[in-house]
Amino acid sequence: IVIQLPMINNIMYFQINNKTGGISLTVDGSRELDPSKNPSYSLVVSVKDMGGQNENSFSDSTSVDIIVNENIWKAPEPVEIVENSTDPHPIKITQVQWNEPGARYSLTGKE
């Protein structure tokens, strides 16, 4: 990443996996990123074929625009269900919300 705009407190919020090209948050970015303050970022990224170690290798730069959505995931509180309860059933024990369709979750038993 050549440039990140805005650059806040001189902290890089994003990183690139040099094998896959995937863009993700840095540790600092995961702590500091706040979509209510800065909902979008622009990155200028540079790529180099063969790690730029050969004079015949190719290189290029491009811009990447990132839109940050608020994470609405809230971990549910632990649920305790009384064994042999005579309370009315069914009981709503949790609710899952996610920004994107296809959220997956599971309930696991406690030993």
C-alpha positions as CSV (number, residue, x, y, z in Angstrom):
1,I,0.0,0.0,0.0
2,V,1.6,3.2,-1.2
3,I,-1.0,5.7,0.2
4,Q,-4.0,5.4,2.5
5,L,-6.5,8.3,2.6
6,P,-7.4,9.5,5.1
7,M,-4.3,8.7,7.1
8,I,-5.3,9.2,10.8
9,N,-2.7,9.5,13.4
10,N,-0.2,8.0,11.0
11,I,-1.8,4.5,11.4
12,M,-2.2,2.1,8.5
13,Y,-5.6,0.5,8.9
14,F,-5.3,-1.9,6.0
15,Q,-2.8,-4.5,4.8
16,I,-2.5,-6.7,1.7
17,N,-1.7,-10.4,1.7
18,N,1.2,-10.7,-0.7
19,K,0.2,-14.2,-1.8
20,T,-3.6,-13.8,-2.3
21,G,-3.9,-10.0,-2.8
22,G,-6.7,-10.0,-0.1
23,I,-7.1,-6.7,1.7
24,S,-7.8,-6.9,5.4
25,L,-7.5,-4.7,8.6
26,T,-4.3,-4.4,10.5
27,V,-4.4,-5.0,14.2
28,D,-4.4,-1.2,14.7
29,G,-7.1,-0.9,12.0
30,S,-9.4,-3.3,13.8
31,R,-9.1,-1.3,17.0
32,E,-9.3,2.2,15.5
33,L,-11.6,2.0,12.5
34,D,-14.8,3.9,13.1
35,P,-17.3,4.1,10.2
36,S,-19.2,7.0,11.9
37,K,-16.0,9.1,11.7
38,N,-14.7,7.9,8.3
39,P,-17.1,5.8,6.2
40,S,-14.7,5.5,3.2
41,Y,-11.0,5.1,2.5
42,S,-8.9,5.3,-0.7
43,L,-5.8,3.2,-1.1
44,V,-3.2,3.4,-3.8
45,V,-1.6,0.0,-4.2
46,S,1.4,-1.0,-6.2
47,V,2.1,-4.5,-7.5
48,K,5.3,-6.0,-8.8
49,D,5.8,-9.2,-10.7
50,M,8.5,-11.5,-9.3
51,G,8.7,-9.2,-6.2
52,G,10.3,-6.5,-8.4
53,Q,13.6,-8.4,-8.3
54,N,14.1,-8.8,-12.0
55,E,14.6,-5.9,-14.4
56,N,12.1,-7.5,-16.8
57,S,9.4,-7.8,-14.1
58,F,6.1,-5.9,-14.6
59,S,4.7,-3.4,-12.1
60,D,1.6,-1.2,-11.9
61,S,-0.4,0.9,-9.4
62,T,-4.1,1.3,-9.0
63,S,-6.5,2.9,-6.6
64,V,-8.9,0.9,-4.3
65,D,-12.0,2.5,-2.8
66,I,-13.2,1.0,0.5
67,I,-16.6,1.7,2.0
68,V,-16.9,0.8,5.7
69,N,-20.2,-0.4,7.0
70,E,-21.1,-0.5,10.6
71,N,-20.8,-4.0,12.1
72,I,-24.2,-4.7,13.7
73,W,-23.0,-8.1,15.1
74,K,-23.6,-8.2,18.8
75,A,-22.7,-11.4,20.5
76,P,-25.7,-12.8,22.3
77,E,-25.7,-13.1,26.1
78,P,-25.2,-16.6,27.5
79,V,-28.5,-18.5,27.8
80,E,-29.4,-20.9,30.5
81,I,-32.4,-23.2,30.0
82,V,-33.9,-24.8,33.1
83,E,-34.2,-28.6,32.7
84,N,-37.7,-30.0,33.0
85,S,-39.1,-26.4,33.0
86,T,-42.9,-26.1,33.0
87,D,-42.7,-22.6,31.5
88,P,-44.6,-22.0,28.2
89,H,-42.7,-23.2,25.1
90,P,-41.2,-22.4,22.7
91,I,-38.9,-19.9,24.3
92,K,-37.0,-17.3,22.2
93,I,-33.5,-17.6,23.4
94,T,-31.5,-15.5,20.9
95,Q,-31.6,-13.5,17.7
96,V,-28.9,-13.2,15.1
97,Q,-28.5,-10.0,12.9
98,W,-25.9,-9.6,10.2
99,N,-25.2,-6.9,7.5
100,E,-25.1,-9.5,4.7
101,P,-27.4,-12.4,3.8
102,G,-26.3,-15.9,4.6
103,A,-25.2,-15.5,8.2
104,R,-24.4,-18.8,9.8
105,Y,-24.6,-19.7,13.5
106,S,-24.9,-22.7,15.7
107,L,-26.0,-23.6,19.2
108,T,-23.8,-25.8,21.2
109,G,-24.4,-27.7,24.3
110,K,-22.5,-27.0,27.5
111,E,-21.1,-30.1,29.3
